Amino acid sequence: MMDVVHSKQTRNNRKTARKAKMKRLFTLVVGLVLVGAAHVGVQAQEGPIDAEEVARAILRIEEVVEYQGQFGFNRVISNRSERVRGEFQMRRPEVGQAFRITKLSIGGTNIPLAAPRASLPINVVGIAANFYMSVDGFGANRGDSLIYGYFSTNLLLQGTPINIVLQPGWVKNEIEETLPIGLSAQNARVRIGDFEGGYDVYRRRFTIWTDPLVDLVGLEYEIFDGSTGTIFKVVPIRAIDAPSVPVESPVNFSYLGGVTEVLFRDGNWASFQQQKFNTNTMVDRVGVAGVPVRIPARIYMVRLEGAQLNLSYWGLAPGSVVEIREVVDRGEMPLLQRVVVPSLSNNNGNERDIMLQAGKRAVVVTVTGSLDQDQSDGFYIHFNKSFYISVPPSTGGDDGPSPAPCSGCTGSRFLNGTLDLHVELEDRLDVAGGGQAEAPMTIGTKAGCTTTQYEL
């Protein structure tokens, strides 16, 4: 219907036709809903991948703060077509919120935006054929692309989902090695498995780009002559510890391997419902008689930045396993917690709580097993993080009085009773106000405890 109107206007009035042409130029493409967030395209994977390794690779990179994307398609009208290209930028309006479009250009023309928007315009003229979209994610320091993905289709109809699977960009590795005698800088090459790199004359080191989903620990790097193939040196790699209108087409981002990113709402909590196991997300485990197996799982990657993690879940069948691993650069991720879901009779309705002490930068939470028979819609998992400031405890004897007993840092006065702190505060308020002091409110902290908790 929109095409017919434009054609009629073109025949009747040149001025209206020019407006129609501009409208066709600016009415493009897609709706964007950004869930998470790497370089130029998702390479085809042979068979299922280890989703835990995907989570580890994503958490090792800097957090993405901006996306740069481009799209293009052939607008087919009657017996002719024109190529349409556009670019866009996305940022979060606030921490924890979804990404929004902050800049948009189509055909080299910047489109003014009154406010950050969640979607791009829709193509309402002709047919959008040979559509593609690519996205790169960048950190606060800009630099190279951290994470990437792309989408393409022969025909993009209104409402067609645009599903972009994101994966980490390749990692640049530097190897400080002097050139062996008899090997020129021009022919010097380094090889790790299927990856190859060259020698940087100015920095006097080898550089090689590798796939972050390939663990290099246990492999070797070879320094060889690229012209003859002669190997000069072989060195094993060791682990290093690290710290209502026309229907739009939504662009949905997901992580390779079905990994889920935990984005804390209000800075401290996140919940996931109807979580199910499927073959899209798999992890490697040791099976019967030590034989490696790959089993379905749910993987959650959590950036803690030193905070304490409290995790609760329900709806898992007895025998299911919840594991928390610390993210490190190389080698096996250390197992911090492993909880096997017990029988319902010992589980208080199949609900469990797990606490991980503060001090970890990032962790991967892995859930394997099956759903409880009463939870066919999926299990529930809740994440909460909080920061603690330790206060040195008082000592008794010659060093002074013992600390007053505490029932908890966030307990109310009705739970903890009247403490010396309350009496002292009321006296000070009485003096300052010249009259009877009001009862103080509990604000979530309590002096006299070994630890004072501040919920952020």
Secondary structure, DSSP 8 states (H G I E B T S, - for coil): -HHHHHHHHHHH-HHHHHHHHHHHHH-B--EEE------S-----SS--BHHHHHHHHHHS----EEEEEEEEEEEETTEEEEEEEEEEEE-SSTTS--EEEEEEETTEE---SS-BSB---B-SSEEEEEEEEEEEEETTEEEEEEEEEEEEEEE-TT--EEEEEEE--EEEEE-----TT--TTTEEEEETTEEEEEETTTTEEEEEE-TTS--TT-EEEEEETTT--EEEEEE---------S---EEEEEEGGG-EE---BTTTEEEEEEE---TTSEEEEE-GGG-EEEEE-EEEEEE-TT-EEEEEEE-B-TT-EEEEEE--SSS---EEEEEE---GGGTTTTEEEEEE-S--SEEEEEEES-B-TT-TT-EEEEEEEEEEEE------GGG-------S-TT--HHHH---HHHHHHHHHHHHHHTS--------S--TTSSEEEE--
